[in-house]
Amino acid sequence: MPEKGLENLTVADVLMTKGEEKTGSWLWCRTNDTVYDAVNNMAKNNIGSLVVLKPEEQHIAGIITERDYLRKIIAQGRSSKYTRVGEIMTDEKKLITVTSDTNILQAMQLMTDNHIRHVPVIDGKIVGMVSIVDVVRAVVEQQDKELKRLNEFIRGEYY
């Protein structure tokens, strides 16, 4: 993570720390997939959400999360094998997103205010996904670097 200070750190910086091979390669499913398959995909990849794409297109339709599964399948006694992702996902019209140039503190505030743990990053098209864990990790890393610089300054080692 570049040493930029929190006021200059962006979502793009966080996406880069997730690994070059992962930048732009978020995991997804389609609206007509079964919830069972989507949840298995999340479990297999140890993630909490998937971008949902429209059938036969690369356009975002929404997002499905562990919370959607818990509230709309388990709590309602529905079958994940017979329910389509499109029936329980958060629709694109209600989707909260950020852009790659969004400040990391603004992204954190947005996620906290809306009680969400995952946000798609949209720059005209989807370019990635960040989680609250990604955001908190970036903030803590920046604070650690700043603390180190301050300690070096106090000891007279900072040039």
HELIX and SHEET records of a PDB file:
HELIX    1   1 LEU A    6  ASN A    8  5                                   3    
HELIX    2   2 VAL A   11  THR A   17  1                                   7    
HELIX    3   3 VAL A   35  ASN A   45  1                                  11    
HELIX    4   4 GLU A   66  TYR A   69  1                                   4    
HELIX    5   5 LEU A   70  ILE A   74  3                                   5    
HELIX    6   6 VAL A   85  ILE A   88  1                                   4    
HELIX    7   7 ILE A  104  ASP A  113  1                                  10    
HELIX    8   8 ILE A  132  ARG A  155  1                                  24    
SHEET    1   A 4 TRP A  28  ARG A  30  0                                        
SHEET    2   A 4 SER A  49  LEU A  53  1                                        
SHEET    3   A 4 ILE A  60  THR A  65 -1                                        
SHEET    4   A 4 THR A  90  ASP A  91 -1                                        
SHEET    1   B 2 HIS A 118  ILE A 122  0                                        
SHEET    2   B 2 ILE A 126  SER A 131 -1                                        
END                                                                             
